[in-house]
Amino acid sequence: MEIKSDFLVIGSGVAGISFALKAAKFGTVSIVTKREKRESATFYAQGGIASVLSVDDSFDAHVKDTIEAGAGLCHQNIVEMVVKDGPNRIQELMELGARFTKRMVNNIEELDLGKEGGHSKRRIVHAQDMTGQEIEEALLKAVEAEKNITIYENHIAVDLITHSKFVKNMSLQALSREQNGDTCWGAYILNKKTGEVRTFLAKATILATGGAGKVYLFTSNPDVATGDGIALAYRAGATIANMEFIQFHPTCLYHSKAKSFLISEAVRGEGGILRLKNGTPFMANYHPMKDLAPRDIVARAIDFELKKSGADCVYLDITHKDPAFIKTRFPNIYEKCLSFGFDMTKEPIPVVPAAHYTCGGAMTNDYGESSIKRLFTIGEAACTGLHGANRLASNSLLEALVFANRAYMRAKEFINKSDFTIPQIPAWETGGAVNSDEAVIISQNWDEVRRFMWNYVGIVRSNKRLERAHRRIENLKAEINEYYWNFTVTSDLLELRNIATVAELIIKCAMMRKESRGLHCNIDYPKTDDKNWKRDTII
């Protein structure tokens, strides 16, 4: 079955939905999302959006903070472009109905700007501590009213349809065109409920699938974060960059039943102090900004203290603040902690680091275009040059909004070209694949990937650990590949295939980079080597 539209968007977070809303003014849009439309990393984002909206702040200051956090690998032109476009994108969200937290100053209502680690000024626009949910709901409400948009829930991408792989009987003209780079015409998409693989064709395909936190055993990410877009792009032949830079959020709630619950950066931004079990604060030993140091430094500091003491967690203490302030500023975090038996107004919160954000991804230009024609990547699945070796807090939603807008500006150019036709694409073929009665293989391999990635390719790495991880991923890839070709595709199998692909990319990039920089810390190369490695790691 073929489904044609002008634009195919894979993913329903802030990047994909923002793009779809704008593109719908020029053509039809298909949004494919592998669970319900609200189930994305955006929905769970607590902190906010970094943007210069105060007279006390400046674009130059935001640029400087971003570049300092990025440890020498940020692309200056991209940083400046994103930072300067931020206020426009915030205004758009408010016009769509997003209700950000405000405060009264001299009888004038203004945005209540928060402060987070690595920021020199208060510039975090937030909706209490549920910013992502507020943005997602505002965007989806607008999408649901748009006749040109069709959402396909519970659909997951199998593979991108590229000219070189799937177009049969290419003409000489087409062959000539392909010599200058491949072209994407859409994707094969699995309907999870029926098991049917459909052919989705489009004049522009946008990967907005989010990050890859589920590659690791402990993560703040929702279950959907299996690196699908990055894996799809890589298998299609797109350039991938900087996958060694995985950001570990320093503070996830430590509790056996608190799956993936993040304690926002904003808690430290509002005065929270990290302490050891005996109550001793320790961040002053690691950075002049103490508890407001960038995330990579805080995560490594916690990791070091835990390994030194053998403790299971450290503690985040904001009990010195007024209880009313805590409950008003962090209502969601307060209630969640309370449900697990912790009153954050009276006692410190037990926390541990967890995989949080993928700074690398499919490499793009300043319009979100990948190295494959008509294929865009936006949001966390992309490597735009904004984050460098470490993302500055709350720059992620900002990047998603800015690049969704820029991708729309470029992609709309494809719609009205008279010389454009989508070539004939073959239907999905199952071949000799049969239904599997060995699902335990998927769960076993899934668990093994996540465990060795956590143990060998985590916050602190070494050459030996990376070599072990590389041997394991090579063996697992062979097993997964054999399983993939012998059995009918399922959502679980596709996600396993994707996390294995992303794990391989992280390991390869980490082995290539012979230094420590930003989020990549290798004890065999403890120093930063600007002479040889002040550059992107490209696969």
C-alpha positions in Angstrom: 0.0 0.0 0.0 1.4 3.4 -1.0 0.7 6.6 0.9 1.8 9.8 -0.8 2.2 13.2 0.7 4.3 16.3 0.0 6.1 16.0 3.4 6.8 12.9 5.5 7.7 13.6 9.1 9.0 10.7 11.2 8.5 11.7 14.9 6.0 13.7 16.9 8.1 15.7 19.3 8.6 19.5 19.2 10.8 19.4 16.1 8.6 17.2 13.9 5.3 18.9 15.0 6.7 22.4 14.5 7.9 21.6 11.0 4.5 19.9 10.1 2.5 22.9 11.2 4.4 25.2 8.9 4.7 22.8 6.0 1.0 22.2 6.0 0.5 25.7 4.6 2.2 24.6 1.4 1.3 20.9 1.0 0.1 17.7 2.6 2.0 16.2 5.6 2.1 12.7 7.0 3.3 12.4 10.5 4.5 8.9 11.5 5.0 8.2 15.3 5.7 4.8 16.8 3.4 5.2 19.8 0.8 7.7 20.7 1.4 11.2 19.3 2.1 12.7 22.7 4.8 10.0 23.6 8.1 11.9 22.9 11.0 13.2 24.8 9.5 16.7 24.4 6.5 15.7 26.5 8.8 14.8 29.5 11.1 17.8 29.2 11.0 19.7 32.6 13.5 22.5 32.4 12.6 24.9 29.6 13.9 26.7 26.5 17.0 28.9 26.7 16.5 32.3 25.0 17.6 35.9 25.4 14.5 37.7 26.6 15.8 40.0 29.3 17.4 43.4 29.2 20.1 42.0 31.5 21.0 39.4 29.0 22.5 39.5 25.5 23.0 37.3 22.4 26.7 37.5 22.9 26.4 36.1 26.4 24.3 33.2 25.3 26.6 32.5 22.4 29.6 32.6 24.8 28.0 30.2 27.3 27.0 27.8 24.5 30.5 27.7 23.0 32.2 27.3 26.4 30.0 24.4 27.2 30.7 22.9 23.8 34.4 22.6 24.6 35.7 24.0 21.4 33.6 22.0 18.9 30.6 24.3 18.4 30.2 25.8 15.0 30.2 29.6 15.7 27.9 30.5 12.8 25.3 27.9 13.8 25.4 29.0 17.5 24.9 32.7 16.5 22.1 31.8 14.1 20.2 29.7 16.7 20.6 32.1 19.6 19.5 35.1 17.6 16.4 33.3 16.3 15.3 32.1 19.7 13.0 35.0 20.7 11.1 34.7 17.5 10.4 31.0 18.1 9.3 31.6 21.7 6.9 34.3 20.4 5.5 31.7 18.0 4.8 29.2 20.8 3.0 31.8 22.9 0.9 32.7 19.9 0.0 29.1 19.5 -1.2 29.1 23.1 1.8 27.8 25.1 1.4 29.2 28.7 4.8 29.9 30.1 5.3 30.8 33.8 5.2 34.5 34.5 5.8 36.9 37.4 4.9 40.4 38.4 7.7 43.0 38.4 6.7 46.6 39.3 3.0 45.7 38.5 4.0 44.5 35.1 3.7 40.8 34.1 6.7 39.3 32.5 8.2 35.9 31.8 9.7 34.2 34.8 13.2 33.3 33.5 15.1 30.5 35.2 18.8 29.8 35.5 20.5 26.5 34.8 24.0 25.0 34.9 26.5 26.7 32.5 24.3 29.8 31.9 25.7 33.2 33.1 22.2 34.8 33.0 18.6 33.9 33.8 17.2 33.0 30.4 15.2 29.8 30.7 11.6 30.1 29.6 9.6 27.5 31.4 6.1 26.3 32.3 6.8 25.6 36.0 8.7 22.2 35.7 6.5 20.7 33.0 7.6 22.9 30.0 7.7 20.1 27.4 4.2 19.0 28.2 2.9 22.5 27.8 4.7 23.0 24.4 3.6 19.6 23.1 0.0 20.1 24.0 -0.1 23.6 22.3 1.5 22.2 19.2 -0.7 19.1 19.0 -3.9 21.2 19.4 -2.8 23.3 16.4 -2.0 20.1 14.4 -5.3 18.5 15.1 -7.1 21.6 13.6 -5.0 21.4 10.4 -6.7 19.6 7.5 -3.5 19.0 5.6 -1.9 16.9 8.3 -2.5 13.2 8.9 -1.0 11.5 11.9 -0.2 7.8 11.8 0.1 6.6 15.4 1.7 3.2 16.3 3.7 3.2 13.1 7.5 2.7 13.1 10.0 3.3 10.2 11.8 0.2 8.9 14.1 1.8 6.4 14.4 5.0 4.3 13.7 4.6 0.6 16.8 5.9 -1.2 17.2 6.2 -5.0 20.3 4.0 -5.2 18.9 1.1 -3.2 15.3 0.9 -4.2 14.6 2.6 -7.6 14.7 0.0 -10.4 15.7 0.6 -14.0 17.3 4.0 -13.4 17.5 6.1 -16.4 20.8 7.6 -17.6 19.6 10.9 -16.3 18.8 9.5 -12.9 22.2 7.7 -12.8 23.9 11.0 -13.6 22.0 12.6 -10.8 22.9 9.9 -8.3 26.6 10.5 -9.0 26.2 13.8 -7.2 24.6 12.2 -4.2 21.7 9.9 -3.2 18.1 11.0 -2.9 15.5 10.0 -0.3 11.9 9.4 -1.5 10.3 8.4 1.8 10.3 5.3 4.0 9.0 1.8 4.5 6.8 2.0 7.6 5.5 -0.8 9.8 1.9 -0.6 11.1 2.5 -2.1 14.5 -1.2 -3.2 15.0 -1.6 -5.0 11.7 2.0 -6.0 10.9 1.7 -4.5 7.4 4.7 -2.6 6.0 3.5 0.4 4.0 5.3 2.5 1.5 5.2 6.2 2.5 6.4 8.4 -0.4 7.1 12.2 -0.1 8.9 15.0 -1.8 10.8 15.7 1.4 11.4 13.4 4.4 12.1 14.8 7.8 13.7 12.7 10.6 12.6 14.1 13.9 12.8 10.9 16.0 14.7 12.2 19.0 17.6 10.7 20.9 19.1 7.4 21.8 19.1 7.2 25.6 17.7 3.6 25.6 21.1 2.4 24.3 22.1 2.7 27.9 20.9 0.7 30.9 20.1 3.8 33.0 18.5 6.8 31.2 16.2 9.7 31.8 14.7 9.2 28.3 11.3 7.7 27.6 11.1 4.2 26.1 10.7 5.6 22.6 14.3 7.0 22.6 16.0 4.1 20.7 18.0 6.2 18.2 15.7 5.3 15.2 16.4 8.3 13.1 20.2 8.1 13.5 20.2 4.4 12.6 17.8 5.0 9.6 20.1 7.8 8.3 23.3 5.7 8.8 21.9 2.7 7.0 20.8 4.9 4.1 24.3 6.3 3.8 24.0 9.6 5.5 27.1 11.2 7.2 27.0 10.8 11.0 29.0 12.9 13.4 30.1 13.2 17.1 28.3 10.2 18.5 30.9 9.8 21.3 29.3 12.8 23.0 26.5 11.3 25.0 25.3 13.7 27.8 24.6 12.0 31.1 22.2 14.0 33.2 23.8 14.3 36.7 20.5 14.0 38.6 18.0 11.3 38.1 15.9 10.2 41.1 17.5 7.1 42.7 14.7 4.7 43.5 14.0 1.1 42.4 10.6 2.1 41.1 11.4 5.6 39.8 11.9 4.7 36.2 13.6 7.4 34.1 12.5 10.3 36.4 14.6 13.3 35.9 15.3 15.9 38.6 15.6 19.0 36.5 18.8 21.1 36.1 16.6 24.0 37.3 16.7 22.6 40.9 20.4 23.4 41.0 19.7 26.6 39.1 17.5 27.7 41.9 20.1 26.9 44.6 20.1 23.1 45.0 23.4 21.7 46.5 24.9 18.3 45.7 26.0 16.5 48.9 27.6 13.2 49.9 25.7 10.9 52.2 27.3 12.5 55.2 26.0 15.9 54.1 29.3 17.3 52.7 29.0 19.4 49.5 31.6 18.4 46.9 31.2 20.4 43.7 33.6 23.1 44.8 36.4 20.5 44.4 35.6 20.2 40.7 34.6 23.6 39.2 34.5 27.3 40.1 30.7 27.4 39.3 30.2 24.6 41.9 26.7 23.1 41.5 26.1 25.2 38.4 28.9 23.7 36.5 28.1 22.3 33.0 26.5 18.8 33.1 29.5 16.8 31.9 31.6 18.1 34.8 28.8 17.5 37.3 28.2 14.0 36.0 31.8 13.0 36.1 32.2 14.5 39.6 29.3 12.4 40.9 30.6 9.3 39.1 34.0 9.8 40.7 32.6 10.3 44.2 30.4 7.2 43.9 33.3 5.1 42.7 35.5 6.4 45.5 33.0 5.8 48.3 31.1 2.8 47.0 27.8 4.6 47.7 24.8 4.1 45.5 23.9 7.7 45.1 24.5 11.3 46.1 22.0 13.8 47.4 20.5 17.0 45.9 19.5 19.4 48.7 17.2 22.4 48.3 15.7 22.3 51.8 17.2 25.7 52.6 14.7 27.3 50.3 11.2 28.3 51.3 8.8 25.2 51.1 6.2 27.4 49.3 8.7 28.4 46.7 9.8 24.8 46.1 6.2 23.6 45.7 5.3 26.4 43.3 8.5 26.3 41.2 8.7 22.5 41.1 5.1 21.1 41.5 5.7 18.0 39.4 9.0 17.1 40.9 7.7 17.7 44.4 4.7 15.5 43.9 6.7 12.7 42.2 9.3 12.6 44.9 6.5 12.6 47.5 5.0 9.6 45.8 8.3 7.7 46.4 8.5 8.8 50.0 10.8 11.9 49.7 9.7 15.3 50.8 12.2 17.6 49.0 11.2 20.6 51.2 12.5 18.7 54.2 15.1 16.2 53.0 17.7 15.9 50.2 16.7 13.9 47.1 18.8 10.8 46.3 20.2 11.1 42.7 22.4 9.3 40.2 23.6 10.2 36.7 21.8 8.7 33.7 22.1 8.8 29.9 20.2 11.9 28.8 21.0 13.6 25.5 22.7 12.6 22.2 24.8 15.5 21.0 25.8 13.7 17.8 23.6 12.4 15.0 23.0 12.8 11.3 25.2 15.7 10.2 23.3 18.6 8.7 23.8 22.0 7.1 22.2 25.2 8.5 18.8 24.2 7.0 18.7 20.8 8.6 19.6 19.0 5.3 21.5 15.8 5.6 24.1 14.5 3.1 21.2 12.7 1.3 19.1 14.9 -1.0 15.5 15.6 0.3 16.3 14.1 3.7 16.2 16.5 6.6 17.2 15.7 10.2 16.1 18.0 13.0 16.0 17.9 16.8 18.1 15.4 18.8 18.6 13.0 15.9 20.7 15.7 14.2 24.2 17.0 14.6 23.9 20.6 13.5 27.0 22.0 15.1 25.2 23.8 17.9 26.2 21.6 20.8 29.8 20.7 20.1 31.2 18.3 22.7 28.5 19.1 25.3 25.1 20.6 25.1 24.3 23.7 27.2 21.2 23.1 29.4 17.9 23.9 27.7 19.5 24.6 24.3 17.8 21.4 22.9 14.2 22.7 22.6 15.6 25.9 21.2 17.6 24.0 18.5 14.5 21.9 17.6 12.3 25.0 17.1 14.9 26.9 15.1 15.8 24.0 12.8 12.2 23.0 12.3 11.6 26.5 11.0 14.7 26.5 8.8 14.0 23.0 7.4 10.5 24.2 6.5 12.0 27.2 4.7 14.1 24.9 2.5 11.7 21.9 2.1 8.8 24.0 0.8 11.0 24.8 -2.3 10.6 21.2 -3.4 6.8 21.4 -3.7 6.1 23.5 -6.8 8.9 22.4 -9.1 7.3 21.4 -12.4 10.2 19.0 -13.3 9.6 16.9 -10.2 8.2 13.4 -10.0 8.6 10.6 -7.5 10.0 7.5 -9.3 8.4 4.1 -9.2 9.2 2.4 -5.9 8.9 -1.3 -5.3 6.5 -2.5 -2.6 7.9 -4.0 0.6 8.8 -7.7 0.1 8.8 -10.2 3.0 10.7 -12.8 1.0 11.0 -16.0 3.0 10.6 -14.4 6.4 8.4 -16.2 8.9 6.9 -15.3 12.3 9.4 -15.9 15.1 8.7 -18.1 18.2 12.0 -17.0 19.8 11.2 -13.5 21.1 13.6 -14.2 24.0 16.5 -13.6 21.6 15.4 -10.0 21.2 15.0 -9.3 24.9 18.4 -11.0 25.7 20.3 -9.0 23.1 18.5 -5.8 24.0 19.6 -6.2 27.6 23.1 -7.1 26.7 23.7 -4.1 24.5 22.4 -1.7 27.2 24.5 -3.3 30.0 27.8 -3.3 28.2 27.2 0.2 26.9 26.7 1.4 30.5 29.7 -0.5 31.8 32.2 0.1 28.9 31.1 3.2 27.1 29.6 5.3 29.9 30.6 8.5 31.7 34.3 7.5 31.9 35.9 5.3 29.2 39.2 3.5 28.5 40.8 1.8 25.5 40.2 -1.6 27.0 36.6 -1.0 27.8 36.0 0.4 24.3 37.7 -2.6 22.7 35.5 -5.0 24.7 32.4 -3.1 23.7 33.5 -3.2 20.1 34.0 -7.0 20.1 30.6 -7.5 21.7 28.7 -5.2 19.3 30.3 -7.0 16.3 29.0 -10.4 17.5 25.6 -9.0 18.5 25.2 -7.3 15.1 25.7 -10.6 13.3 23.1 -12.3 15.5 20.6 -9.4 15.1 21.2 -9.2 11.3 20.6 -13.0 10.9 17.4 -12.7 13.0 16.2 -9.7 11.0 16.4 -11.4 7.6 14.9 -14.7 8.8 11.9 -13.4 10.6 9.0 -11.1 10.0 9.8 -7.5 11.3 8.2 -6.4 14.6 8.5 -3.1 16.5 10.8 -4.8 19.1 13.1 -6.2 16.5 13.4 -2.9 14.7 14.2 -1.1 17.9 16.8 -3.7 18.8 18.4 -3.3 15.4 18.4 0.5 15.8 20.0 0.5 19.3 22.7 -1.9 18.1 23.4 0.4 15.1 23.6 3.4 17.4 25.8 1.6 19.9 28.2 0.7 17.2 28.4 4.4 16.1 29.0 5.6 19.6 31.8 3.0 20.1 33.4 3.8 16.8 33.4 7.5 17.4 34.7 7.0 20.9 37.6 4.8 19.7 38.5 7.4 17.0 38.8 10.3 19.4 42.2 10.0 21.1 41.6 12.7 23.7 39.2 13.7 26.5 36.9 16.6 25.6 33.4 17.6 26.8 31.3 14.5 27.3 34.0 12.1 26.1 36.4 11.2 28.9 39.0 8.5 28.2 41.4 7.8 31.0 44.0 6.6 28.5 43.9 10.1 26.9 43.1 12.4 29.8 44.1 15.6 28.1 42.4 17.7 25.5 44.3 17.7 22.2 43.4 20.9 20.2 46.1 20.3 17.7 44.7 17.0 16.4 41.1 16.8 17.7 39.5 20.2 17.6 37.2 18.9 15.0 34.1 16.8 14.5 34.3 13.0 14.5 32.7 11.9 11.2 31.5 8.5 10.0 
